[in-house]
Amino acid sequence: MTLQNVVSAGTRPPASTPLLRLVAFRKLWIASAFEGIGDEASRVLIPLVAVSMLGAGPLEVGILNALGMSAFLVLGLPIGVWVDRHRRRRLMIIADVVRALVVLSVPAAYLAGAMTMGHLLVCAALISVADVVFTTAHGAFVPSVVGRERISDAHARLQTAASAVAAGSPSVTGALLGVIAAPFVLVTAGISYTLSALSLMSIQANEDMTPPREHERFWPAARAGLSFTIHHPALRGLFLSGMILNAATMVGSAATAVYALTVLGISPAVFAALGTFAALGGLAASFAAPAILNRHGIGKTRILAGIACGPAAALTPLAAVLPWFPALWLGASAFGWAFLVVVTSVAGAGIIPRIAAPHAIGTVMASNRLFVLGVMPVASLAGGALAAWLGVQSVLWIWALLAGGSAIPIAFSPVRTWREFPADLDNQTVQAAG
């Protein structure tokens, strides 16, 4: 099968028009913000409900967290093929509605006296599946709204919404937890998912769909998408870099909390507040990324940001010996890390819609996420095991080395020479076994 980019039909907005002045994109931006609020709330509150209301221990919380990412690894690729055969906007709406009903079932069960750990595990699994559907459909839907040429800019603007949510949600959630029980705070997640769905319902966009009779058989299409992802030299460099960076993230997160609380003696409240620095770093990067890309280009930005991730991470293990307050250096590390990760994600974000046919965008995106996100639960387990064996500070140095190493795959791929997407990228084809 040839996965070749085909120019989408339909009228695209002029490139000079600010994205947020486009009605369809503005509604998508609002929907993404509300969906992010729901995600942040459910991700924090479901484990909190398990611990505070059901007495869950580290094992149960670990299982809940693993279920939250498991669908990307187990179901990501088949869901990607499925997304390519249906209207993406409709699938995002369904995913929002499903998640709203799931999270609202928790306070309902609490009121009925029927809340159990099994119920929360099922909720986590269902939310994970809906997350994969929404994320895959969202990535494939953006080109229908802004056109392929503006995907990087659109990604930066959408990242602004996500970072703003990440910056504001913890304080709002904390305030609500001070006055009402955790299961009832989940109502905010249900409302957020519902508002996201309502915003999506009002979007009008021309989605390029392949007639059902032209669809390839399901599993050959999945294999073709996976083969295309592995064999395309530019895409391979990007996903290998993303894998290393995400593995570094999970290895570091496995040791950072223990290091901060036990080695540095930082209080849990102060450590939790440091999350605001990370959110602000991501927010700053979402505004700065377009200018950075314009100045340095895609390849140079990816390489320099990847290398800089190493020193940003190294501030954490160095906090024990640097002057002033350790919390100050942890905050600086969190800000710098989040800033660089977001810049890295924006650089080259529009490659898949440019090189994959419209009918295969979801499949190729899902194949990419199979590697980039699938490594995370494995790296998390490895990080915990290494921390128990080598100690938390040694693992933090491994985090820094891995982070800097994320630049290596880009340095050995065609992306290293890109200032912008090559003019002939739209015409590149890669043969994938059908």
C-alpha positions in Angstrom: 0.0 0.0 0.0 1.2 3.5 -0.7 0.5 6.0 2.0 0.9 9.2 -0.1 -0.3 12.6 0.9 -3.2 13.9 -1.1 -4.1 17.6 -1.1 -7.3 18.0 0.8 -10.3 19.3 -1.0 -12.2 22.4 0.2 -11.4 26.0 0.9 -8.7 26.8 3.4 -8.4 30.1 5.3 -5.7 32.5 4.1 -2.4 31.9 5.8 -2.3 35.5 7.1 -5.5 35.2 9.1 -4.8 34.8 12.9 -5.9 31.3 13.9 -8.1 32.5 16.8 -10.0 34.7 14.4 -11.2 31.6 12.6 -14.5 30.6 14.0 -14.0 26.8 13.6 -10.5 26.9 15.2 -11.6 29.1 18.0 -14.4 26.6 18.8 -11.9 23.7 18.6 -9.5 25.7 20.9 -12.3 26.2 23.5 -13.3 22.5 23.2 -9.7 21.5 23.8 -9.5 23.7 26.8 -12.6 22.2 28.4 -11.4 18.7 27.5 -8.1 19.5 29.2 -9.9 20.6 32.4 -11.8 17.3 32.5 -8.6 15.4 31.9 -6.7 17.2 34.6 -9.5 16.8 37.2 -10.1 13.1 36.5 -6.4 12.2 36.4 -5.9 13.7 39.9 -9.2 13.0 41.5 -9.8 9.3 40.7 -6.6 8.1 42.5 -7.4 10.6 45.3 -10.9 9.1 45.7 -9.4 5.6 45.8 -6.9 6.6 48.6 -9.1 8.8 50.7 -12.4 7.0 50.4 -11.5 3.4 49.8 -8.1 3.1 51.6 -6.2 2.2 48.4 -2.5 1.6 48.7 0.4 2.1 46.3 -0.4 -1.1 44.4 -4.0 0.0 43.7 -2.9 3.5 42.8 -0.2 2.1 40.5 -2.8 0.0 38.7 -5.1 3.0 38.3 -2.3 5.0 36.8 -1.2 2.2 34.5 -4.8 1.8 33.3 -4.8 5.5 32.4 -2.1 4.9 29.8 -2.8 1.3 28.8 -5.2 2.0 26.0 -2.5 3.9 24.0 -0.3 0.8 24.1 -2.9 -1.9 23.7 -5.6 -0.3 21.6 -4.0 2.7 20.0 -3.3 1.2 16.6 -6.7 -0.4 16.0 -8.4 2.7 17.2 -6.3 4.8 14.8 -7.5 2.7 11.9 -11.1 2.9 13.1 -10.8 6.7 13.5 -9.8 7.0 9.8 -13.1 5.4 8.8 -15.4 7.7 10.7 -16.1 11.4 11.1 -13.4 12.7 13.5 -15.6 15.4 15.0 -18.3 13.0 15.8 -15.9 10.6 17.5 -14.5 13.4 19.7 -18.0 14.3 20.7 -18.8 10.7 21.6 -15.5 10.4 23.6 -16.4 13.5 25.6 -19.9 12.2 26.3 -18.6 8.8 27.4 -16.0 10.4 29.8 -18.6 12.7 31.2 -20.9 9.8 32.0 -18.1 7.8 33.5 -16.8 10.4 35.8 -20.3 11.4 36.9 -20.9 7.7 37.8 -18.4 8.1 40.7 -20.3 10.7 42.8 -23.5 8.8 41.9 -22.0 5.5 43.2 -20.8 7.4 46.3 -24.2 8.7 47.1 -25.7 5.3 46.6 -23.1 3.7 48.9 -22.0 1.5 46.0 -18.5 2.9 45.2 -15.8 0.2 45.0 -12.3 -0.1 43.9 -13.5 -2.3 41.0 -15.8 0.5 39.9 -12.9 3.0 39.9 -10.7 0.6 37.9 -13.4 0.2 35.3 -13.8 4.0 35.1 -10.0 4.4 34.6 -10.0 1.9 31.8 -13.0 3.4 30.0 -11.6 6.9 30.3 -8.3 5.7 28.9 -10.0 4.2 25.8 -12.0 7.4 25.3 -8.8 9.4 25.7 -7.2 7.5 22.8 -10.3 8.0 20.6 -10.4 11.8 21.3 -6.6 12.3 21.0 -6.4 10.4 17.7 -9.5 12.0 16.2 -8.4 15.4 17.4 -5.0 15.1 15.7 -6.6 14.0 12.5 -9.3 16.7 12.6 -7.0 19.7 13.0 -5.9 19.8 9.3 -9.6 19.9 8.3 -9.9 23.2 10.3 -6.7 25.0 9.5 -5.1 23.3 6.6 -1.8 21.3 6.6 0.4 24.3 6.3 -0.6 25.8 9.6 -0.6 22.7 11.8 2.5 23.7 13.7 1.0 27.1 14.6 -2.3 25.4 15.5 -0.5 23.0 17.7 1.2 25.9 19.6 -2.1 27.6 20.1 -3.8 24.5 21.3 -0.8 23.9 23.6 -1.5 27.4 25.1 -5.0 26.2 26.2 -3.5 22.9 27.6 -0.8 24.8 29.5 -3.2 27.4 30.9 -5.5 24.6 32.1 -2.5 22.8 33.8 -1.5 26.1 35.5 -5.0 26.9 36.9 -6.5 23.5 37.6 -4.5 22.5 40.7 -5.5 25.6 42.6 -9.2 25.3 41.7 -9.2 21.6 42.5 -7.5 22.2 45.8 -10.0 24.9 46.7 -12.9 22.6 45.9 -11.5 19.8 47.9 -11.4 22.1 50.9 -15.1 22.4 50.9 -16.6 19.3 49.3 -15.8 15.6 49.2 -13.5 14.4 46.4 -16.2 12.3 44.5 -18.3 15.5 44.1 -15.4 17.5 42.7 -15.5 15.1 39.8 -18.7 16.8 38.8 -16.4 19.6 37.4 -14.8 17.0 35.1 -18.2 15.8 33.9 -19.3 19.4 33.2 -16.0 20.2 31.4 -16.3 17.2 29.1 -19.9 18.2 28.3 -19.0 21.7 27.5 -16.2 20.4 25.2 -18.8 18.2 23.4 -21.1 21.2 23.0 -18.4 23.3 21.5 -17.4 20.6 19.0 -21.0 20.2 17.9 -21.1 23.8 16.6 -17.9 23.4 14.4 -18.4 23.3 10.7 -15.5 21.8 8.8 -15.0 19.8 5.6 -13.6 16.4 6.6 -12.1 14.5 3.7 -13.4 11.0 4.0 -12.7 7.9 1.9 -15.8 6.1 0.7 -16.3 2.9 2.6 -16.0 0.8 -0.5 -12.4 2.1 -0.9 -11.3 1.2 2.6 -8.5 -1.4 2.8 -9.1 -4.4 5.1 -8.7 -3.5 8.7 -5.5 -5.3 9.8 -3.6 -4.8 6.5 -4.3 -1.1 6.9 -3.0 -1.2 10.5 0.2 -3.0 9.4 0.7 -0.5 6.5 0.4 2.4 8.9 2.9 0.8 11.3 5.3 0.0 8.5 5.0 3.5 7.1 5.8 5.0 10.5 8.9 2.8 11.0 10.3 3.2 7.5 9.9 6.9 6.9 13.3 8.3 7.8 12.1 11.7 9.1 9.1 10.3 11.0 11.4 7.6 12.5 13.8 10.2 13.8 11.0 12.1 15.4 9.4 9.2 17.1 12.7 7.8 18.4 13.5 11.2 19.8 10.0 11.4 21.4 10.4 7.9 22.9 13.7 8.8 24.5 12.3 12.1 25.9 9.2 10.4 27.3 11.2 7.6 28.8 13.4 10.2 30.5 10.3 11.9 31.8 8.9 8.7 33.4 12.3 7.7 34.8 12.6 11.1 36.4 9.1 11.2 37.8 9.7 7.9 39.5 12.4 9.4 41.6 11.7 13.1 41.9 9.0 13.0 44.6 11.0 10.7 46.8 14.2 12.8 46.3 12.4 16.0 47.1 10.6 14.8 50.2 13.2 12.5 51.8 16.6 13.8 50.6 15.9 17.5 50.3 13.3 17.6 53.1 10.8 19.6 51.1 7.2 19.5 52.5 4.5 17.8 50.5 2.6 21.1 50.2 5.7 23.0 48.8 6.4 20.1 46.4 2.9 20.1 45.1 3.1 23.8 44.5 6.1 23.3 42.3 3.8 21.9 39.7 2.8 25.4 39.0 6.3 26.2 37.7 6.0 23.3 35.2 2.6 24.6 34.1 4.0 28.1 33.6 6.9 26.8 31.7 4.6 25.0 29.3 2.4 28.1 29.0 5.4 30.3 28.2 6.7 27.8 25.6 3.3 27.7 23.8 3.6 31.5 23.2 7.4 31.4 22.4 7.6 28.3 20.2 6.4 29.9 16.9 9.0 32.7 17.2 11.8 30.2 18.2 10.9 28.0 15.2 10.8 31.0 12.9 14.3 32.0 14.0 16.1 28.6 14.2 14.0 26.2 12.1 12.5 22.8 12.8 15.7 20.7 12.9 17.9 23.1 14.8 15.1 23.8 17.4 14.6 20.0 18.0 18.3 19.4 18.4 19.0 22.4 20.7 15.9 21.9 22.8 16.7 18.2 23.2 20.3 18.9 24.3 19.1 21.7 26.7 16.7 19.2 28.3 19.7 17.6 29.9 20.9 20.6 31.9 17.3 21.5 32.8 16.8 18.0 34.3 20.3 18.1 36.0 19.1 21.1 38.2 17.1 18.6 40.2 19.9 16.3 41.4 22.1 19.4 41.8 19.6 21.1 44.0 21.2 19.4 47.0 24.5 21.2 46.5 23.5 24.5 44.8 23.2 27.6 46.9 20.0 29.1 48.3 16.9 27.0 48.6 16.6 23.5 47.0 12.9 24.2 46.2 14.0 27.2 44.1 16.2 24.9 41.9 13.5 22.3 41.6 11.1 25.0 40.4 13.6 26.2 37.9 14.1 22.6 36.7 10.4 22.1 36.4 9.9 25.3 34.5 12.8 24.7 32.1 11.9 21.1 31.5 8.3 21.9 30.7 9.3 24.8 28.4 11.7 22.7 26.4 9.4 19.7 26.1 6.6 21.9 24.7 9.0 23.6 22.3 10.2 20.2 21.2 6.7 18.9 20.7 5.7 21.9 18.6 8.7 21.6 16.3 7.7 19.2 13.6 4.2 18.7 15.0 2.6 18.9 11.5 4.6 16.2 9.8 2.1 13.4 9.8 -0.8 15.2 8.1 1.7 16.3 5.4 3.1 12.9 4.5 0.1 10.6 5.2 -3.0 10.4 3.0 -6.1 12.0 4.6 -7.7 8.5 4.9 -4.6 7.2 6.9 -3.7 10.2 9.2 -5.3 8.6 12.3 -3.6 5.2 11.6 -0.1 6.8 11.2 -0.7 9.0 14.3 -1.7 6.0 16.3 1.3 4.1 15.1 3.5 7.0 16.2 1.9 7.1 19.6 2.3 3.4 20.0 6.0 4.0 20.3 6.1 7.5 21.8 3.5 6.9 24.5 3.8 3.1 24.7 7.3 3.4 26.2 6.0 5.4 29.2 4.6 2.7 31.4 7.6 0.5 30.8 10.0 3.4 31.6 8.0 4.2 34.8 8.5 0.6 36.0 12.1 0.7 35.1 12.6 4.0 36.8 11.1 2.7 40.0 13.2 -0.4 39.9 16.4 1.5 39.2 15.6 3.9 42.1 15.3 1.0 44.5 18.6 -0.5 43.2 20.9 2.6 42.6 19.2 5.3 44.7 17.1 8.2 43.7 19.9 10.7 42.9 21.6 8.2 40.5 18.3 7.8 38.7 17.9 11.5 38.4 21.2 11.7 36.6 20.0 8.9 34.3 17.0 11.1 33.6 19.2 14.1 32.6 21.5 11.9 30.4 18.5 10.3 28.6 16.9 13.8 28.1 20.0 15.2 26.4 20.2 12.0 24.3 16.8 12.8 22.8 18.6 15.0 20.3 20.6 12.2 18.8 17.9 10.6 16.6 17.2 14.0 15.1 20.8 14.7 14.5 21.0 11.5 12.4 17.7 12.0 10.5 16.8 14.3 7.5 15.0 16.5 10.0 18.3 18.0 11.1 18.5 20.1 7.9 15.0 21.4 7.9 14.3 25.0 8.5 10.7 24.6 7.4 8.9 21.5 6.1 10.6 20.7 2.7 8.6 21.9 -0.3 8.6 18.3 -1.7 7.5 16.7 1.5 3.9 16.6 0.3 5.1 14.4 -2.7 7.2 11.9 -0.7 5.9 8.4 -0.7 6.9 5.3 1.3 5.9 1.9 0.3 4.4 -0.1 3.2 3.6 -3.7 3.0 -0.1 -4.2 2.7 
